[in-house]
Amino acid sequence: MTAQSFSDPWSGGARIDGYLSTDARALAVRMLNEDAARAADAERYRLAGYEREACGRWVVVYRDLFPVFG
């Protein structure tokens, strides 16, 4: 993920992150990149047959919103 601006297609083209400060925007980009890497790890574990380990990585990405394995 890059730090490029992204216009909201539903609201006249305003930036969807216009309310964020530069630091907050950088933090959001960093967090999204970290979660993307964790999601890729989870999928690699799942494809290798390690569902418990995959679920552990998904729990980190989705916090309390992902159903726990077991």
C-alpha positions in Angstrom: 0.0 0.0 0.0 1.2 3.4 -0.8 0.5 6.8 0.8 -1.1 8.1 -2.4 -4.3 10.1 -2.0 -7.6 8.3 -2.8 -10.7 10.2 -3.6 -14.1 9.0 -2.4 -16.1 8.2 -5.5 -19.4 8.8 -3.7 -18.9 12.2 -2.3 -17.8 14.5 -5.0 -14.2 13.4 -5.1 -13.0 14.6 -1.7 -10.0 12.8 -0.1 -11.3 10.0 2.1 -8.5 10.6 4.6 -8.7 14.4 4.5 -9.5 14.5 8.3 -6.2 12.8 9.2 -3.0 14.6 10.1 0.2 13.6 8.2 1.3 11.6 11.2 -2.0 9.8 11.5 -2.1 9.1 7.8 1.4 7.6 8.0 0.4 5.4 10.9 -2.7 4.2 9.1 -0.6 3.3 6.0 1.9 1.5 8.3 -0.8 -0.5 10.0 -2.4 -1.5 6.7 0.9 -2.7 5.4 1.5 -4.7 8.5 -1.9 -6.3 8.4 -1.5 -7.1 4.7 1.7 -8.9 5.5 0.0 -10.8 8.3 -2.9 -11.7 6.1 -0.4 -13.1 3.5 1.3 -15.1 6.2 -2.1 -16.5 7.3 -2.9 -17.6 3.8 0.5 -19.3 3.4 -0.1 -21.2 6.6 -3.7 -22.2 5.5 -2.5 -23.4 2.2 0.2 -25.5 3.9 -2.4 -27.1 6.1 -1.6 -25.3 9.3 -5.1 -23.9 10.1 -4.5 -23.2 13.7 -1.4 -21.1 12.9 -3.3 -19.3 10.1 -6.2 -18.5 12.5 -3.7 -17.1 14.9 -2.5 -14.6 12.3 -6.0 -13.7 11.3 -6.8 -12.9 14.9 -4.0 -10.4 15.0 -5.3 -8.8 11.8 -9.0 -8.7 12.8 -8.4 -8.4 16.6 -11.6 -9.5 18.4 -13.7 -9.7 15.3 -12.3 -13.0 14.0 -13.7 -16.3 15.3 -11.1 -18.2 17.3 -10.0 -21.6 16.1 -11.0 -24.6 18.2 
